[in-house]
Amino acid sequence: MENSLQPTPTTSAGSTEHYDVIIIGAGVTGLYQLYRLRQMGLKVRVLEEGTGVGGTWYWNRYPGARFDSESYTYGYSFSKELLQEWDWKEHFSGQPETERYLNFVADKFGLRDYIQFNTRVLGATFDEGANCWDIRTADGSHVRAQFLVAAVGILSAHYMPDFKGVETFKGESFHTARWPKKSPDLAGKRVGVIGTGATAVQLITEIAKEVGHLTVFQRTANYCAPLRNGTIDAETQKKIKASYPEIFRRTRETTAAFIHDFDARAFFALTAEERNARFEELWAQPGFAKWLGNFREIMTDPKANEIYAEFVRNKIRERVKDPVVAEKLVPKDHPFGAKRIPLESGYYEAFNRDNVTLVDIKADPIERITAKGVKTRGGEYEFDVIIYATGFDAVTGAVTRLDIRGEGGQSIKDRWAKGPRSFLGIQTAGFPNLFLAVPASFCNVPRCSEMIVEWIGDCIGYMREKGYARIAVTPEAEEKWVKHSAELATHSFLTRTDTPGGSWFVGANIPGKAHVPLLYANSAPNYRKECAEVAGKGYEGFTLK
Ligand SMILES: Cc1cc2nc3c(=O)[nH]c(=O)nc-3n(C[C@H](O)[C@H](O)[C@H](O)COP(=O)(O)OP(=O)(O)OC[C@H]3O[C@@H](n4cnc5c(N)ncnc54)[C@H](O)[C@@H]3O)c2cc1C
């Protein structure tokens, strides 16, 4: 198992540390991977760009940032003690509480000592002779490790559009995914928000109440649905804690590992009244019930989708006083669920306020950012603050921004130029001993990320036990998986690339990005089963040496 170390450029201290495993990222996934591998007695280090743990919940500090997952379905399930010790304060926790939770986990399990913060990984090169990775960081240091786990997140590479003149703006500007720790004072200011995705919907609702004037630049109207959040009282807290086994049993069975699951009844076998009654019932429930608890056919059949889409459109119309503004906020160019459904707590009412203006940038496109604000074709808007709520180079972005070089010096960026290629989403051919702990399936993320982390831990354990030093997916297994994923993707609006107004689910939000399904469109139980079967057959589809 020992690797013969080759000389490499050294750290400033003069030597190159060697680890069993380097993990990139200290978010939900990286933290649990660290815990798991430390439990196995391995020498592990996490390299994290931020100055604290939490990943998504460290970076996204914008006002209003919170879960769309029920808090108690999102927390880690691996420790009964942790489940009993932690009290979620709200049904859908806000960013500050979630960041506190992940810090609590890091402290409880003594993880912090193994994390190197403030450390951006630039790239890694596979040393084929030594079967190990040489990892470079932004400060010019190198470390080596037999295994590299990229727990870099599906929504961590934030995207800044290439507007002309961004640097000329004289006021303050922020990207929501790089929100300062000391939140800027927006009270009374003229603020422009670019974007109306899930983040913007949370942000706009929150800041509309305090800013002087808010101008929202909307490219695509979304189907936003009420979150219906609330605080958790002592009685409910007790019930939640007593029902964790039941909660996690349920999330192991449902399609997307939420507590909600699709209604399998045939949509058109019910009368319009029956369907409508069900829509209303779901609409009154918290969270993603109105999406993931809805009729399955809504995600697959254009006619069923349109009926529900019109129900949602009417819900929006009911809430916006000015019919012209309402029509701008009503999505008409894509099916319900083809983009992520933002959950909201008063978003539409924000547009009833006198201090909020909506600009449709499809009709009046942004031409440039100026010293004073935003210039559209129709005029110039002056701001003290511009907020870019422009999302992420999702799923693949944080991986392809790394200069990872595998066998023969090939880069993952080139290899994935036409879209991601992997087996199980966990390894890509030509990059031995590199595990992608990027939970790229349609899933309540921690539920799938726990599964992937455990799979990787078990795999490394298996290799140690059998004396293998290298694991690489075969090109055949990868090709089969790529085809299988592509076929599954055609079944749902979520991942179909021919759906109008496609979303980050298919790379459509980033100019020049390959327009392909990025999320594995199988159900979470099937995905878990597929991963378990591969492991159960001695890692079939991989070559172990
Ligand atoms: C605003 C928002 C709300 C969300 N709400 C939900 C929700 O309700 N339910 C849900 O299931 N999911 C939600 N998500 C998705 C969320 O990303 C996941 O739930 C989860 O937090 C991902 O954890 P992770 O550890 O896999 O990745 P991340 O949390 O993204 O962590 C990745 C870490 O890797 C680090 N990193 C990346 N590249 C490098 C590098 N080159 N060098 C060093 N460090 C690097 C990053 O700094 C980051 O800390 C939400 C996402 C956002 C942005």
The ligand as an SDF file (V2000), in Angstrom:
LIG
                    3D

 53 58  0  0  0  0  0  0  0  0999 V2000
  -28.7600   29.3500   -1.4590 C   0  0  0  0  0  0  0  0  0  0  0  0
  -28.7900   27.8580   -1.5480 C   0  0  0  0  0  0  0  0  0  0  0  0
  -29.7960   27.1520   -0.9160 C   0  0  0  0  0  0  0  0  0  0  0  0
  -29.7940   25.7680   -0.9970 C   0  0  0  0  0  0  0  0  0  0  0  0
  -30.8140   25.0910   -0.3730 N   0  0  0  0  0  0  0  0  0  0  0  0
  -30.8140   23.7400   -0.4230 C   0  0  0  0  0  0  0  0  0  0  0  0
  -31.8490   22.9900    0.1970 C   0  0  0  0  0  0  0  0  0  0  0  0
  -32.7620   23.5300    0.7960 O   0  0  0  0  0  0  0  0  0  0  0  0
  -31.8010   21.6410    0.0980 N   0  0  0  0  0  0  0  0  0  0  0  0
  -30.8110   20.9980   -0.5570 C   0  0  0  0  0  0  0  0  0  0  0  0
  -30.8130   19.7770   -0.5980 O   0  0  0  0  0  0  0  0  0  0  0  0
  -29.8130   21.6790   -1.1420 N   0  0  0  0  0  0  0  0  0  0  0  0
  -29.7980   23.0200   -1.1000 C   0  0  0  0  0  0  0  0  0  0  0  0
  -28.7870   23.7070   -1.7200 N   0  0  0  0  0  0  0  0  0  0  0  0
  -27.7020   22.9650   -2.3550 C   0  0  0  0  0  0  0  0  0  0  0  0
  -26.4660   22.9400   -1.4270 C   0  0  0  0  0  0  0  0  0  0  0  0
  -25.3840   23.3260   -2.2040 O   0  0  0  0  0  0  0  0  0  0  0  0
  -26.2970   21.5800   -0.8000 C   0  0  0  0  0  0  0  0  0  0  0  0
  -27.4240   21.3050    0.0070 O   0  0  0  0  0  0  0  0  0  0  0  0
  -25.0780   21.3830    0.0980 C   0  0  0  0  0  0  0  0  0  0  0  0
  -24.8560   22.4760    0.9500 O   0  0  0  0  0  0  0  0  0  0  0  0
  -23.8560   21.0790   -0.7190 C   0  0  0  0  0  0  0  0  0  0  0  0
  -22.8220   20.6930    0.1400 O   0  0  0  0  0  0  0  0  0  0  0  0
  -21.4200   20.2590   -0.4490 P   0  0  0  0  0  0  0  0  0  0  0  0
  -20.5230   20.0630    0.7000 O   0  0  0  0  0  0  0  0  0  0  0  0
  -21.5930   19.1410   -1.3920 O   0  0  0  0  0  0  0  0  0  0  0  0
  -20.9590   21.5150   -1.3270 O   0  0  0  0  0  0  0  0  0  0  0  0
  -20.7140   23.0180   -0.8560 P   0  0  0  0  0  0  0  0  0  0  0  0
  -21.5240   23.3510    0.3100 O   0  0  0  0  0  0  0  0  0  0  0  0
  -20.8610   23.8490   -2.0640 O   0  0  0  0  0  0  0  0  0  0  0  0
  -19.1990   23.0230   -0.3930 O   0  0  0  0  0  0  0  0  0  0  0  0
  -18.1450   22.9550   -1.3010 C   0  0  0  0  0  0  0  0  0  0  0  0
  -16.9490   23.6050   -0.6670 C   0  0  0  0  0  0  0  0  0  0  0  0
  -15.8330   23.3800   -1.5170 O   0  0  0  0  0  0  0  0  0  0  0  0
  -15.0380   24.5300   -1.4890 C   0  0  0  0  0  0  0  0  0  0  0  0
  -14.2480   24.5670   -2.7160 N   0  0  0  0  0  0  0  0  0  0  0  0
  -14.7000   24.4730   -3.9900 C   0  0  0  0  0  0  0  0  0  0  0  0
  -13.6770   24.5700   -4.8550 N   0  0  0  0  0  0  0  0  0  0  0  0
  -12.5680   24.7270   -4.1000 C   0  0  0  0  0  0  0  0  0  0  0  0
  -11.2070   24.8850   -4.4120 C   0  0  0  0  0  0  0  0  0  0  0  0
  -10.7810   24.9130   -5.6810 N   0  0  0  0  0  0  0  0  0  0  0  0
  -10.3310   25.0110   -3.4040 N   0  0  0  0  0  0  0  0  0  0  0  0
  -10.7360   24.9940   -2.1000 C   0  0  0  0  0  0  0  0  0  0  0  0
  -12.0220   24.8610   -1.7530 N   0  0  0  0  0  0  0  0  0  0  0  0
  -12.9270   24.7240   -2.7500 C   0  0  0  0  0  0  0  0  0  0  0  0
  -16.0150   25.6770   -1.4150 C   0  0  0  0  0  0  0  0  0  0  0  0
  -15.4030   26.8260   -0.8810 O   0  0  0  0  0  0  0  0  0  0  0  0
  -17.0800   25.1090   -0.5010 C   0  0  0  0  0  0  0  0  0  0  0  0
  -16.8530   25.4600    0.8170 O   0  0  0  0  0  0  0  0  0  0  0  0
  -28.7770   25.0840   -1.6870 C   0  0  0  0  0  0  0  0  0  0  0  0
  -27.7890   25.8100   -2.3460 C   0  0  0  0  0  0  0  0  0  0  0  0
  -27.7870   27.1830   -2.2960 C   0  0  0  0  0  0  0  0  0  0  0  0
  -26.6910   27.9290   -3.0090 C   0  0  0  0  0  0  0  0  0  0  0  0
  1  2  1  0
  2  3  1  0
  2 52  2  0
  3  4  2  0
  4  5  1  0
  4 50  1  0
  5  6  2  0
  6  7  1  0
  6 13  1  0
  7  8  2  0
  7  9  1  0
  9 10  1  0
 10 11  2  0
 10 12  1  0
 12 13  2  0
 13 14  1  0
 14 15  1  0
 14 50  1  0
 15 16  1  0
 16 17  1  0
 16 18  1  0
 18 19  1  0
 18 20  1  0
 20 21  1  0
 20 22  1  0
 22 23  1  0
 23 24  1  0
 24 25  2  0
 24 26  1  0
 24 27  1  0
 27 28  1  0
 28 29  2  0
 28 30  1  0
 28 31  1  0
 31 32  1  0
 32 33  1  0
 33 34  1  0
 33 48  1  0
 34 35  1  0
 35 36  1  0
 35 46  1  0
 36 37  1  0
 36 45  1  0
 37 38  2  0
 38 39  1  0
 39 40  1  0
 39 45  2  0
 40 41  1  0
 40 42  2  0
 42 43  1  0
 43 44  2  0
 44 45  1  0
 46 47  1  0
 46 48  1  0
 48 49  1  0
 50 51  2  0
 51 52  1  0
 52 53  1  0
M  END
$$$$
